Amino acid sequence: MTYKDLEIWFVTGAQLLYGGDAVVAVDAHSTEMVKGLNDSGILPIKVVYKGTANSSKEISEIMRAANGDTKCAGMITWMHTFSPAKMWIHGLMDYKKPLLHLHTQFNKEIPWSEIDMDFMNLNQSAHGDREFGHITSRLRKPRKVVVGYWKDENTQNKIAAWMRVCAGWADSQDMLIIRFGDNMNNVAVTDGDKVEAEIRLGYHVDNAPIADLVPFVEAVTEAEIDAKIAKYEKVYEFADDCKKGAEKHQSVREAAAQEIGLRRFLEDKGAKAFTTSFNELEGMKQLMGFASQRLMAEGYGFGAEGDWKTAALVRTMWVMGQGLPGGQSFLEDYTLNFDGENSTILQSHMLEINPDITGNKPRIEVHFLGIGDAGVCARLVFQAHKGEGVAATIVDMGNRFRMIVNEVKVEETKALPKLPVACALWKPMPNLEIGAGAWILAGGTHHSSFSFSITTEMLEDYAEIADIEMLIIDKDTTIRQFRQDLRNNEVYYMLNKAFR
């Protein structure tokens, strides 16, 4: 999936009260604005102007067309003049995609010496947008509101971030997640209601016996493996015992075959994400950790031990972050380091961490993995680079899905000579005591989808579009207020369900 496959529609609200000349001017201004937004170089997705909407019929036609157009990932609305909001009711009730309400004005400043009633009639965004805001609120319509002059970089950056969320949402609406094996026995948080997830989030989860994958791996030729090894040699370091002719090189070749076979299997199924299980390895020579690392770097979502919700979120956050620096990955809370206000959590997993989150050259190593039936496994070993990021998860609370986001600061990791895994060391905001405490109170997973690239606001927008609960843990979080937020949310969702 690329952003070139998508469009964001731009619709301007107006009416015929002020005459034909006003409509012509509104159309000209809108055309210039859309061109300016596209020419800014800031927006990742092309904006397509769909004209002025002057009646309920026109609005409904545009909204229904947007629903049926697979290229349309969302819509920007702007009220150039006063657009009576009853015209928008039926169209908004039909509309199903992300919506951004842009509160702006064609002219930046008031022309003090020239302003007259004709100007006032034409440029009525100041109260036209409030009329539109009322009806979207009355209809309880999820939307993003951006306020600012359309030429300002800050305004354009906000629109650009929302566009990335639209891309992630569009991508998730037909997301097929393949599970090789079930979730880890008796684990609650990685499971959930798959039917409700498809209704609410678009995820479709299919089980695939590992035996179905084995023929794809076995069909990989030696020549294909040789070509893949040659690529590895250009981008990774090799441990001495993993180089050609060394004792563990065969395990690297087996991992390369797994990567090629797994990719072909997912392509054949049309899947965007997958999960593995260390208890589901019949016919495989090792756990697909190395293959998972490689495929995550290409944009496939991944979740360990059957964690399909995390696999989906890893994919969605990758889509949102395309082209942005930093990288994203599946991660797991491993072990704690208590050091007062500088206390941290070591993030890792057995094998499956995306190399995009490191600034150094990953190293291919092969080691025994003493869990389940994993055996001897190849893996990329590295440490995440320093920086600020977000860790996110989606959990099933029984009557709703809850997204939890913790802003974190990734710090430098000390050497781990006896722990040959990829890892990151981070300090949850505002500190370990509050950050970890709030995450636990919210029922968060031990797995998370992590990103250096995207922001908390982008995940807020995603939760708004999906109409799911959102909890944020950041530098301003206190346990007292967080507990109250949990209580308030519980009441809100109970009442919300009762009145729907």
FIKEPA-849504 format. One line per field, with one value per residue (C-alpha): residue in three letters; x, y, z. Coordinates in Angstrom, 3 decimals, decimal comma. Layout:
marti: ALA|...
px: X|...
py: Y|...
pz: Z|...
This chain:
marti: MET|THR|TYR|LYS|ASP|LEU|GLU|ILE|TRP|PHE|VAL|THR|GLY|ALA|GLN|LEU|LEU|TYR|GLY|GLY|ASP|ALA|VAL|VAL|ALA|VAL|ASP|ALA|HIS|SER|THR|GLU|MET|VAL|LYS|GLY|LEU|ASN|ASP|SER|GLY|ILE|LEU|PRO|ILE|LYS|VAL|VAL|TYR|LYS|GLY|THR|ALA|ASN|SER|SER|LYS|GLU|ILE|SER|GLU|ILE|MET|ARG|ALA|ALA|ASN|GLY|ASP|THR|LYS|CYS|ALA|GLY|MET|ILE|THR|TRP|MET|HIS|THR|PHE|SER|PRO|ALA|LYS|MET|TRP|ILE|HIS|GLY|LEU|MET|ASP|TYR|LYS|LYS|PRO|LEU|LEU|HIS|LEU|HIS|THR|GLN|PHE|ASN|LYS|GLU|ILE|PRO|TRP|SER|GLU|ILE|ASP|MET|ASP|PHE|MET|ASN|LEU|ASN|GLN|SER|ALA|HIS|GLY|ASP|ARG|GLU|PHE|GLY|HIS|ILE|THR|SER|ARG|LEU|ARG|LYS|PRO|ARG|LYS|VAL|VAL|VAL|GLY|TYR|TRP|LYS|ASP|GLU|ASN|THR|GLN|ASN|LYS|ILE|ALA|ALA|TRP|MET|ARG|VAL|CYS|ALA|GLY|TRP|ALA|ASP|SER|GLN|ASP|MET|LEU|ILE|ILE|ARG|PHE|GLY|ASP|ASN|MET|ASN|ASN|VAL|ALA|VAL|THR|ASP|GLY|ASP|LYS|VAL|GLU|ALA|GLU|ILE|ARG|LEU|GLY|TYR|HIS|VAL|ASP|ASN|ALA|PRO|ILE|ALA|ASP|LEU|VAL|PRO|PHE|VAL|GLU|ALA|VAL|THR|GLU|ALA|GLU|ILE|ASP|ALA|LYS|ILE|ALA|LYS|TYR|GLU|LYS|VAL|TYR|GLU|PHE|ALA|ASP|ASP|CYS|LYS|LYS|GLY|ALA|GLU|LYS|HIS|GLN|SER|VAL|ARG|GLU|ALA|ALA|ALA|GLN|GLU|ILE|GLY|LEU|ARG|ARG|PHE|LEU|GLU|ASP|LYS|GLY|ALA|LYS|ALA|PHE|THR|THR|SER|PHE|ASN|GLU|LEU|GLU|GLY|MET|LYS|GLN|LEU|MET|GLY|PHE|ALA|SER|GLN|ARG|LEU|MET|ALA|GLU|GLY|TYR|GLY|PHE|GLY|ALA|GLU|GLY|ASP|TRP|LYS|THR|ALA|ALA|LEU|VAL|ARG|THR|MET|TRP|VAL|MET|GLY|GLN|GLY|LEU|PRO|GLY|GLY|GLN|SER|PHE|LEU|GLU|ASP|TYR|THR|LEU|ASN|PHE|ASP|GLY|GLU|ASN|SER|THR|ILE|LEU|GLN|SER|HIS|MET|LEU|GLU|ILE|ASN|PRO|ASP|ILE|THR|GLY|ASN|LYS|PRO|ARG|ILE|GLU|VAL|HIS|PHE|LEU|GLY|ILE|GLY|ASP|ALA|GLY|VAL|CYS|ALA|ARG|LEU|VAL|PHE|GLN|ALA|HIS|LYS|GLY|GLU|GLY|VAL|ALA|ALA|THR|ILE|VAL|ASP|MET|GLY|ASN|ARG|PHE|ARG|MET|ILE|VAL|ASN|GLU|VAL|LYS|VAL|GLU|GLU|THR|LYS|ALA|LEU|PRO|LYS|LEU|PRO|VAL|ALA|CYS|ALA|LEU|TRP|LYS|PRO|MET|PRO|ASN|LEU|GLU|ILE|GLY|ALA|GLY|ALA|TRP|ILE|LEU|ALA|GLY|GLY|THR|HIS|HIS|SER|SER|PHE|SER|PHE|SER|ILE|THR|THR|GLU|MET|LEU|GLU|ASP|TYR|ALA|GLU|ILE|ALA|ASP|ILE|GLU|MET|LEU|ILE|ILE|ASP|LYS|ASP|THR|THR|ILE|ARG|GLN|PHE|ARG|GLN|ASP|LEU|ARG|ASN|ASN|GLU|VAL|TYR|TYR|MET|LEU|ASN|LYS|ALA|PHE|ARG
px: 0,000|1,296|-0,111|-0,163|-3,111|-5,210|-6,986|-8,428|-11,515|-12,050|-15,608|-16,513|-19,776|-21,713|-25,257|-27,036|-28,378|-25,590|-25,983|-24,078|-21,043|-20,434|-20,554|-18,046|-15,728|-16,053|-15,172|-12,146|-10,862|-11,317|-9,492|-6,569|-6,488|-6,420|-3,641|-1,682|-2,071|-0,914|2,014|3,187|5,219|3,979|0,855|1,549|-1,739|-3,171|-6,123|-8,883|-11,349|-14,927|-16,584|-18,900|-21,921|-24,942|-27,828|-28,742|-28,903|-25,414|-23,969|-25,589|-24,318|-20,750|-20,837|-22,226|-19,674|-16,893|-18,144|-18,043|-14,677|-11,843|-9,279|-11,007|-9,429|-11,163|-12,742|-11,877|-14,818|-14,637|-17,452|-16,390|-19,702|-22,547|-23,744|-27,034|-26,284|-29,634|-28,407|-25,637|-27,755|-28,500|-25,037|-23,265|-25,544|-24,589|-20,870|-18,669|-15,076|-12,704|-13,698|-11,586|-13,278|-10,884|-11,635|-9,756|-10,312|-9,156|-7,673|-5,228|-5,995|-8,975|-8,644|-9,429|-9,656|-11,629|-13,921|-17,622|-20,805|-20,011|-16,759|-18,548|-21,186|-18,562|-16,067|-18,149|-16,003|-15,913|-19,542|-20,180|-17,788|-19,555|-22,845|-21,202|-19,568|-22,964|-24,508|-21,526|-21,722|-25,495|-25,024|-22,185|-20,030|-16,368|-14,107|-10,842|-10,985|-7,990|-7,946|-5,437|-4,598|-4,411|-1,033|0,667|3,079|1,705|-1,797|-0,530|1,458|-1,694|-3,565|-0,639|-0,609|-4,349|-3,896|-1,466|-4,098|-6,623|-4,189|-3,820|-7,576|-8,154|-5,510|-7,065|-10,516|-9,502|-6,689|-6,272|-4,225|-2,894|-2,369|0,049|-1,202|-3,461|-2,576|-0,266|-2,130|-4,251|-3,070|-5,987|-4,750|-3,566|-6,968|-10,251|-13,461|-12,513|-16,051|-16,302|-12,806|-13,922|-17,056|-15,249|-11,721|-11,890|-9,565|-10,245|-8,348|-7,794|-6,078|-3,491|-1,937|1,825|1,677|0,149|3,263|5,819|5,430|6,090|9,354|10,401|9,807|12,471|15,479|19,146|19,694|17,025|18,659|22,073|20,638|19,040|22,266|24,091|21,603|22,108|25,854|25,340|23,183|24,106|27,157|27,623|28,881|31,989|30,196|27,369|29,496|29,668|31,420|31,049|29,209|26,003|25,660|23,108|20,736|20,998|20,136|17,121|16,004|16,348|14,133|11,570|11,590|11,046|8,397|6,524|6,416|4,996|2,412|1,224|1,140|-0,861|-3,410|-3,455|-2,507|-1,033|-0,137|0,600|1,322|3,472|3,639|6,662|4,329|3,332|6,429|5,595|7,681|9,683|13,350|13,268|10,942|10,438|12,057|14,477|11,764|9,458|12,123|12,664|8,971|8,183|10,747|8,708|5,489|3,913|2,306|3,562|2,442|4,062|2,190|-0,958|-1,361|-3,427|-4,444|-0,804|0,032|-2,695|-1,575|2,065|0,899|-1,302|1,434|3,830|1,362|0,972|4,741|5,694|8,503|9,086|12,378|12,758|11,027|8,449|8,308|6,613|8,088|7,515|8,177|11,014|12,576|12,846|15,807|15,056|17,073|14,830|13,541|15,735|14,127|13,622|12,153|14,153|12,040|12,750|11,418|12,877|13,669|11,136|12,120|12,114|15,663|14,235|14,450|18,260|20,783|23,532|24,204|22,362|24,323|23,155|23,671|22,449|21,695|19,658|16,238|15,081|11,329|8,670|10,003|12,016|15,484|18,412|17,303|18,853|18,153|19,218|20,852|20,921|19,920|17,369|18,626|17,901|14,886|11,286|8,467|5,079|4,122|0,533|-1,796|-5,426|-7,143|-10,603|-12,472|-15,536|-17,934|-15,447|-11,930|-9,482|-6,376|-3,631|-0,709|2,374|4,898|8,412|12,029|14,401|17,826|21,153|21,377|24,412|26,172|24,308|26,995|24,899|21,525|21,713|18,468|17,356|16,223|15,322|15,618|13,011|11,727|7,931|6,593|6,416|8,440|8,355|6,214|3,411|3,840|3,889|1,315|-1,171|-0,593|-1,352|-4,438|-5,705|-5,255|-2,527|-0,711|2,853|3,220|3,132|3,362|6,135|7,029|9,624|7,777|4,184|2,685|0,179|-2,133|-2,167|-3,205|-5,874|-7,217|-7,225|-9,185|-11,638|-12,214|-12,613|-14,858|-12,908|-11,762|-8,456|-6,173|-2,957|-0,040|2,380|4,504|1,406|-0,212|-0,950|-2,311|-5,108|-6,419|-5,839|-7,965|-10,714|-10,462|-10,948|-14,046|-15,479|-14,879|-16,604|-19,744|-19,539|-19,368|-22,121|-24,431|-23,304|-24,243|-27,581|-28,647|-27,528
py: 0,000|3,455|6,907|7,373|4,976|7,296|10,651|13,040|14,830|18,543|19,871|23,511|24,472|27,414|28,360|30,210|33,047|35,439|34,979|33,316|35,609|34,549|30,866|31,498|33,260|30,465|27,912|29,930|30,363|26,648|25,653|27,889|26,543|22,916|23,650|25,430|22,525|20,041|22,233|22,715|19,500|18,766|16,695|12,987|12,325|14,247|16,525|16,375|19,247|17,992|21,380|23,520|21,994|24,277|21,939|18,816|16,834|17,879|17,083|13,639|12,784|13,732|11,807|8,643|8,853|9,118|6,004|4,026|5,234|3,012|5,739|8,185|7,785|10,737|14,142|17,722|20,099|23,878|26,427|29,393|31,166|30,451|26,958|26,128|22,868|21,174|20,712|18,467|16,117|13,358|13,455|13,265|10,464|8,467|9,288|6,478|7,607|9,872|13,531|16,633|19,963|22,728|26,047|28,525|31,489|32,240|35,595|35,727|39,185|41,531|44,161|46,978|49,833|47,905|45,569|45,942|43,886|42,003|40,855|39,979|37,932|36,019|35,311|33,853|30,956|32,489|31,542|29,166|26,654|26,965|26,071|23,011|22,171|22,182|19,650|17,279|17,455|16,973|13,884|12,659|12,459|11,560|14,109|16,003|19,798|21,790|25,541|27,792|29,643|27,192|28,460|28,153|25,248|24,357|23,980|21,915|19,652|18,914|18,035|15,865|13,919|13,312|12,097|9,465|8,287|8,090|5,885|3,616|3,396|2,680|-0,043|-1,687|-1,995|-5,059|-6,282|-10,045|-11,379|-14,930|-16,796|-19,708|-21,432|-20,103|-17,594|-18,794|-21,192|-19,528|-15,985|-13,540|-10,198|-11,392|-12,868|-11,059|-10,810|-11,273|-10,673|-7,316|-6,435|-6,911|-4,837|-2,035|-2,045|-3,943|-6,789|-10,263|-13,021|-16,409|-19,459|-21,270|-24,557|-24,329|-27,391|-25,152|-22,970|-25,802|-26,536|-22,857|-23,007|-26,347|-25,080|-22,369|-23,199|-23,112|-20,409|-18,229|-18,738|-17,821|-14,584|-13,752|-14,445|-12,094|-9,347|-10,058|-9,656|-6,109|-4,866|-6,969|-8,097|-11,855|-13,518|-15,551|-18,859|-17,729|-16,859|-19,081|-22,332|-21,865|-24,284|-22,233|-20,928|-23,621|-22,135|-18,781|-20,472|-22,134|-18,739|-17,267|-20,047|-19,279|-15,593|-16,320|-18,958|-16,904|-13,862|-15,934|-17,485|-14,087|-12,707|-15,730|-15,131|-11,350|-10,966|-7,811|-9,195|-12,499|-14,104|-17,064|-19,453|-21,281|-24,231|-24,480|-25,568|-28,945|-29,344|-26,142|-26,270|-23,156|-20,428|-17,772|-14,982|-13,806|-13,924|-11,923|-9,253|-8,962|-8,846|-6,254|-3,988|-4,337|-3,315|-6,587|-6,485|-9,011|-10,299|-13,037|-15,942|-15,373|-11,698|-10,626|-7,208|-6,171|-7,572|-5,387|-2,279|-2,815|-2,825|0,242|2,249|1,279|2,571|5,845|6,265|5,569|7,897|9,271|8,616|6,484|3,186|1,084|-2,432|-5,082|-5,048|-6,687|-5,573|-7,863|-6,815|-3,759|-1,644|0,310|3,497|6,080|8,654|7,092|3,637|1,948|-1,119|-3,382|-4,034|-7,081|-10,454|-13,825|-12,886|-10,721|-7,035|-4,808|-3,657|-0,321|0,991|0,795|3,273|0,640|-2,328|-5,394|-8,586|-12,046|-14,582|-18,125|-19,408|-22,045|-20,836|-22,909|-22,355|-24,558|-26,363|-23,430|-25,055|-23,289|-19,991|-17,262|-13,688|-10,070|-8,648|-4,871|-2,101|0,602|4,115|6,855|9,107|9,747|7,493|6,031|2,550|1,586|-1,339|-2,235|-4,423|-5,981|-4,785|-6,915|-4,098|-2,071|-1,897|0,339|1,910|2,758|4,981|5,655|8,229|6,916|8,007|5,420|5,503|3,860|0,213|-1,256|-4,238|-7,558|-10,168|-13,096|-11,978|-12,218|-10,429|-7,156|-4,721|-1,214|0,429|3,028|5,251|5,459|8,952|10,572|7,913|4,167|4,375|6,331|5,153|1,437|1,848|3,589|1,016|-1,798|-0,025|0,332|-3,402|-2,936|-5,808|-6,960|-6,626|-3,244|-1,617|0,961|3,843|6,584|8,026|8,744|10,840|10,495|12,884|10,591|7,668|9,880|10,608|6,885|6,080|8,862|7,450|3,918|5,182|3,275|4,303|6,169|6,506|8,536|8,259|11,173|13,633|15,186|11,945|11,418|8,186|10,018|11,640|8,494|6,449|9,026|8,907|5,144|5,560|8,283|6,220|3,200|5,246|6,875|3,581|1,983|4,924|5,156|1,527|1,954|4,915|3,539
pz: 0,000|-0,912|-0,384|-4,168|-4,269|-2,081|-2,240|0,301|-0,974|-0,306|-0,172|0,399|2,023|0,625|-0,379|-3,180|-0,987|-2,004|-5,768|-8,565|-8,383|-4,794|-5,741|-8,535|-6,102|-3,547|-6,200|-7,368|-3,827|-3,080|-6,256|-5,335|-1,787|-2,889|-5,368|-2,657|-0,252|-2,875|-3,905|-0,304|-0,334|3,177|2,576|1,930|0,113|-2,831|-2,095|-4,732|-4,931|-5,282|-5,655|-3,600|-1,900|-2,031|-1,258|0,644|-2,590|-3,685|-0,268|-0,143|-3,623|-2,692|0,583|-1,014|-3,809|-1,227|0,551|-2,674|-3,957|-2,753|-3,476|-1,132|2,309|3,928|3,426|4,359|4,730|4,955|5,140|3,011|3,540|5,908|4,952|6,745|8,535|7,969|4,406|5,753|7,886|5,403|3,840|7,190|8,358|5,248|5,350|6,757|6,267|8,259|8,362|8,950|9,557|8,518|10,223|8,079|5,769|2,243|3,208|6,087|7,432|7,498|4,722|7,117|4,616|1,996|3,919|2,999|3,202|0,000|1,584|4,798|2,965|1,011|3,821|6,629|7,852|11,316|11,899|8,984|10,519|13,859|12,212|10,659|13,981|15,643|13,303|13,441|17,235|17,206|15,033|17,291|14,187|14,867|13,199|13,440|13,806|12,570|13,173|11,404|8,221|5,335|4,104|7,490|7,840|11,267|9,844|6,928|9,263|11,257|8,083|6,961|10,228|9,967|6,385|7,632|10,084|7,238|5,323|8,335|8,747|5,054|5,168|8,220|6,656|4,656|6,905|6,892|9,804|9,582|12,845|12,772|15,900|18,634|21,308|24,076|26,369|29,062|28,190|28,358|27,094|23,668|22,850|22,279|20,305|16,653|15,420|17,177|15,960|12,374|12,974|14,781|13,334|10,059|11,119|9,760|11,571|9,931|11,364|9,232|10,330|10,172|7,913|5,220|5,296|5,210|1,448|0,647|2,609|1,170|-2,379|-2,017|-4,202|-3,243|-5,854|-4,232|-0,836|-2,300|-3,678|-0,338|1,575|-0,794|0,152|3,840|3,427|2,137|5,007|8,056|9,922|10,316|13,464|12,608|13,124|10,794|7,763|4,691|5,487|9,263|11,529|11,933|8,388|7,576|10,174|8,399|5,106|6,721|8,045|4,539|3,169|5,848|4,923|1,221|1,867|4,471|2,215|-0,627|1,669|2,909|-0,626|-1,761|1,017|0,632|4,310|5,829|9,260|10,958|14,301|15,288|18,229|19,615|20,274|16,600|14,669|13,141|9,982|10,590|11,514|13,701|14,970|12,279|14,258|11,591|8,918|11,189|11,650|7,921|7,035|9,699|8,040|4,822|6,548|7,613|11,037|13,562|16,934|18,976|20,606|18,574|19,521|16,519|17,901|18,283|14,845|13,339|15,227|14,217|10,595|11,023|12,730|9,939|7,345|9,267|9,542|5,927|4,868|8,368|10,196|13,306|12,617|14,458|15,853|17,921|21,447|24,827|28,392|29,450|32,739|35,009|36,053|39,257|39,573|41,221|38,760|36,060|36,345|32,980|31,260|28,966|25,885|23,776|22,756|21,974|18,376|16,624|16,715|13,616|12,680|11,491|15,075|15,250|13,924|13,780|11,529|12,875|13,378|12,317|15,084|15,703|19,202|20,959|22,126|25,068|24,895|23,320|20,262|18,923|18,988|17,316|15,713|13,606|14,607|14,076|17,199|17,779|20,159|19,419|18,850|21,355|21,018|21,980|20,865|21,655|22,831|22,081|22,541|21,920|24,515|24,634|27,745|27,099|26,208|24,132|22,736|24,594|23,110|25,595|24,614|26,702|25,590|26,249|26,087|24,619|26,212|25,515|26,530|28,219|26,664|26,913|26,105|27,342|25,980|22,153|21,281|19,753|22,439|23,505|26,921|27,707|30,426|30,366|30,888|33,332|35,166|35,719|38,863|37,212|33,625|34,404|37,167|34,878|32,101|34,544|35,919|32,350|31,684|29,076|27,395|27,950|24,159|22,472|19,084|19,273|16,970|16,819|13,807|14,750|17,522|20,311|18,470|15,439|17,617|19,212|15,741|14,956|18,098|17,243|13,752|15,139|17,946|20,595|24,057|24,315|27,343|27,256|29,667|29,249|31,227|32,804|34,008|37,685|39,117|40,949|37,767|35,704|38,110|37,796|34,012|34,180|36,350|34,112|30,994|32,507|33,117|29,690|27,807|29,843|29,135|25,529|24,965|26,741|24,594|21,223
